[in-house]
Amino acid sequence: MSTGGIALLLSEQPHTFKGLETIGKIVFIFDLVLFVLVTSAIVVRFVRTPSRLRASLSHPTEGLFFPTFFLSISTILGGMQRYGVPSTGVWLTIALRVLFWIYVVVTFLSSVFQYWVLFTGRQLTVQSMTPSWLLPIFPVMLCGTVASLISPTQPDDQRTAILVAGVTFQGLGFWVAILVYAIYISRLMESGLPGPNLRPGMFISVGPPSFTALALIGMSKSVPAQYGYFGAHPEVVPMLQQLALAFGIFIWSLSFWFFSVTLMSVVLTIPHMTFHLAWWAFVFPNVGFTIAIIQIGEGLQSNSITWVGSILTLVLIVVYLFVLAAHIRAVITKEIMWPGKDEDKEE
């Protein structure tokens, strides 16, 4: 999902150069290859040992990462819109509409099921809380982000329904995240910061307000000004867009605070860190953070703010390459993906 996030981020750049779109397409194709390989490996694992599937989904740590499959799907849908639609016929626009509604239903059911498992499974304490508790609600929250991406090319009659669904489920995800934030802050106050290797996972908390901000701003730009209610009241459209921009900035400020706290926590413990899968949180949540900055800069017509977004994009690309190299090295040196090194280390 981090690879797909980088591909999306490249497509959102306000300052471009010749060949940037080609680079974005290459990254997107690489994302598709990784998705197929990783998904195939997981399928083989559970086909060979079917009993592990239920154990995995009910595991208090491993089970929380099941939603990352849907997060990867969301970035793929966004990449299809950005890199596929301009080069294909109307068939892909229709396909994306169908896939969007399937995504909405499946991610909503997944969010209900996963939190039900958490509520009825092994009892968890506030001290054991990590930002990964946000992950079950993350995919359905990104319905708004996906809606903001695909709605501009949808017919007016279909676009309205997509936007309504996007606002609804983006709101659902954001409000559930607010509730989880209360537990997260309580955990930090009572037990302090997570261990050095797990601190990058704190960046997950940056995601919900960032993606909500960019989704609201993006969806407001796609309101069908000549259709239905908005066609009868065209003066509402610019008001709605300005309101979305203002509220987006209001919400983004929360992500900036979480980003600052997490960055300080990580920087101060760098000498004591070794690779952990939580390092990928350096990338994906901050993709939303950066795109939100770009959207805000474009909305305010501020070249300075959009340049901040472009600079952060370069930083994220460097971080992505560093984490990818560290991940490959950890696999080779058997630091992860080895008996007793991952979620089964206490078994």
N, C-alpha and C positions, 0 to 999 in steps of 0.2 A: 504493500500500500504506500510505502514511502517512495518507491520508484514511480508509481503512478501519480503521487502527489507532486513530485518534481516535474513530471511531464505536464501536468496541469499548470503548475506555476510558470513554466516557460511559455505556455500559451497565453498567459495573462499579462505578459510584460508590456509596460507602457513605452519603454525604450527598446527598440528592436534593431536588428541588423540583418543583412542578407545571410541566409543560412540558418537563422534561429528556428524557423518553423521545421526545417529538416532535422535539426538536432532534437527538437521536441518529438517529432515522429519516431526517431530512432529510440529515444528513451521510452516512448510509449510501447513500441514493439518489444523492447527489452522487458518491459513490465509484463506484457502478455506472456512472453516466454517463461519468465520467472513464475507467474501465476499458475501456468499449466504444469510446470515441473513440480512446484511445491504442493499444489493440490493433488497431483497424481501420487506423489510420495505419501501424503497423508492418507489417501484412499487405500493405497497398498498396505499401509500400516494397519488400518482398521479391518481390512479384508482378511489379512493374515491372523489378526488377533481381535475378533469382534468384541470380546468382553472389555477391551480397553476403551471402546467408544463411550460406553456409559460411564466408566470410571473417569475418563477424560472430561466429559461434560459436567460431572458432579464434583470434580476436583476443585477446591477453593481457590487455587491459583491458576492451574492450566485451563480450567473451564472458562475463566474470565476472558481468555484470548480467542475463544471461538468467534466472537463478533468481528474480529479482524478480517475474517473471510469476507464478510459483507462490506467492510470498509474498503477492501481491495476492489470489490465489485463496483462500489460507488465511484472510485477513481477511474475504473475502466469505462463506465458509462460516460463520465466527463470527458475522457480522452476520445471516445467514439464521436462525441458531439464536436469537440474542438478540431480533431484531425481527420475524422471520417466524413462527417456531413458535408463539408465544403467540396469534397472530392467524389461524392457519390450522388445518387438520385434520391427521390423522395422516399424510397423504400426504407432507408436507414432512419429517417425522421419518424416514420411510422413505427419501425422496430423499437426505437428508443422510447417512444410513448408507451408501447406495450410493456417493455422491460421496466420502465419507471413504475407502473402500477403493480407489477409483480414484486418489485423491490420494496414498495411501500407496504404491501400486505405481509410479505415474508419477514421484513425487519421488525415490524410492529409485533407480530406473533413471537418472534425470537426474543424481543426485549421483555415481553410478558413472561415467557417461559423461563428465561435465564434468571430474572429476579425472583421468580417463584422458586426456582431451585435453590437460590441463595437463602431465601427466607425459610425454606423447609429442610434444608440440608444441614451439614455440620455447622454448629453455632460458631459465629465469628465475633470477635471482640473489636472494640474501637481501636485498641492498640495494634491489631493486625490489619487495620484499614490501609489501603494504598489507593492512589488515583486510578488504578486499573478497575476499581469498582464502578467507574464511569463508563467503561467499555460496553456493557450490555445495552446502554441507551444510545450510544454513539451512532450506530448505523441508521436507526430510524430518525435521529436528529438530522442526519445528512440528507434526508429527503428534501429539505429546503435548499440545500446546496445544489443537489442534482437538478431540482426544479429550476433554479436560477440559471443553470447551464443550458438545459435543453429547451426551455420555454420560448426563447426568441424565435426559433424556427418552426414552432408548432402553430397550427391554424388557430384563429382567435377563439373559436368555440371550445377547442380542446385545451388551449392555453389557460383559460380561466380556471378550469377544474384542477389543472396541474399546480397552478399558483396557490389555490386555496389549500390543496393537500400539502404543499410545501410549507406554507405558513403554519398550518395546524401541527404538523409533526416536527417542524423545527422548534416550535413553541413547546411541544411536549418534551422533547429532548433537553431543551434549555432549562425548563422548570425542574425536571428530575435531577439535572446536573446541579442546580442550586441547592436542592435538598441534600445531595451527596456532599457538596462543598461544606455544609455545616458539620458533617461527620469528619471530613478531612481536616478542617481547621481545628476541631476538637482534638483529633488525634495528634496533630502537630503540637498543640499546646500542652497536652498531657504527656506525650512520649518523645517529643522532639523530632528531629529530622530522620528520614530513613537512612539505612546504611549507605556508604559511599557508592557501591555499585548500583544501588537502586534509585539513587537520586535523579538520574536522567528521566526516570518514569514520572517525576513530578511535572514534567512538561505536558503530560496528558491533560492537566487541569487548564492549560492554555487554550485547548481546542474548543470546548463548547461556546464560550463567548465570541471567539474569533470567527468560527464557522457560522454562528448566528448572525453576526454583524455583516459578513460578506453575503450571506444568503438573503437577508432582508434588503440590502442595497441592490443586489443583483436582480432579485425578483421584482423590485419596484420599477426597474428599467424595462421590464417585459410586460407591464400591464397593457392589455389591449385597449388602446385609447378610443378606438372606433367601434367597440363592441359592448353590448349589454348595458349594464349600469354606467360604465365609464364612457360609453358612447353618448348616453343621455346627459352625463355630467362631466364633460371633458375638463372642467376646471379642477376636478378632484385629483387628476393624475399628477400634475406637478406638485400639488400639496402633499400627496402620498409619497412621492419621491423624496421631497425635502424632509418629511417626517422620518422616512426610513433611514436617510443619511444621518440625521440628528440622533436617532435612537441607536443606530449602528455604532456611532462614535461613543455614545453613552455606555453601550455594552462592551465595546472593545477595550475600554479603560480597565475593566476587570481582568481581561486577558493580559494586558500590559503589566498589571500588578503581579499576577501569578508568574508571568515570564521573568520579571525582575527578581522576585524572591527565589525562584528556581535557579536562575542563572547564578546568583550569588552563592546559593547552596552548593551548586556543582563546582564552580570555580575554586572555592575554598577547600575542596576535597579531592581535586584532581590527582595529587601525588599518591593517593591511597586507592585509586579506582583501577579495577580490572574489567575486562569486557563482560557484559551481561546483555541479554536480549532487550532489556529495558532501554538500552542505548538508542534503539530505533525511535524512541520518543523524542530524541533530539530533532527529528526530521518532520514526521507527519503533522503533529499539532502545530508546529511552527510554519508549515506551509499555509495553513488557514490564517495564522497570525499575519503572515507577509501579504497574502492576497487581500486580506481585509485592509491593510495599510494602503495598498495600491488602489483599491476601490474607494477608500475615503479620500485619497489624494485626487483621484479623477473626479469625484463628486464635488470637491471643494475647488477644483481646477488649480491645484497647487503642484507645481513642478517639483518643488522641494520635497514634498511628502512622497510623490511617486518615485523620486530618486532614492529616498530611504528604502522604499520597497525593492527597487532594483539592486541596491547594495546588499540588502538582506538576502535577496535571491542568490547572489554570488556566494555569500557566506554559507547558505544552506547547501548549495551544491558541493562546496568544499567539505562541509560536515558530513554530507551523505557519502561522499567517496571515502572519507576517513572511517566512518562506521562500517561501510561495506568491507573495506580492507581489514578492519579489526575483526569483523564477523568471520571472514574467510580464514584468517589466522587462528581464531579461537577454535574453529572446526578442525583445522589441520593439527593443532597442538592438543586436541581432545579436551579443551576447557569446557565445551558445551557439546550437546548432541552425543553424549556418551553415558553409559550406565552410571548412575549416582551423581551426575553433574547437573541435571536439570530439575524438573519438578519432582523426580523420584529420589532426590538426594536424602530424604528423611525416611524412605521406605526400606 
